Amino acid sequence: MTLPGAEPIVEFLDRLAAFGDWREAALLPVEWAVRLAALNSLLDPPRPDDGPGHDPHREATAGSGPLFNPAQINVWRARALAAAAWLAALNETASLLPNEPVSLSSFMELAQPSLRDATLPIPSSGATPSR
């Protein structure tokens, strides 16, 4: 018996199951960086109908395409910048460590300074400044 609407939850749990053996594994730092980068696959891609400022009652006019607004786009840009900073910090950590296997908890503990020092630029709105 399947519950209606449970498919997305089952798919998400299946994706999480792929990470089950990580707690016991000891890998090279570069391998941890690659595995942790795979966590980005758990993020749902942005959709035109989510994000701040979305009005589900507003209708698109003919030929107008998806309803995007600047606030939505800025959230998507910020999310992309955060993911890039996360990946850069992991790669920096991996490049600084000896090429010896470590546990995930050790790798993440050693990555803390890089993660803490990661900077997130403010996403630009894409608008041209007025003069």
Secondary structure by P-SEA (a helix, b strand, c coil): cccccaaaaaaaaaaaaaacccccbbbcaaaaaaaaaacccccccccccccccccccccccccccccccaaaaaaaaaaaaaaaaaaaaaaaaaaacccccccaaaaaaaaaaaaaacccccccccccccc
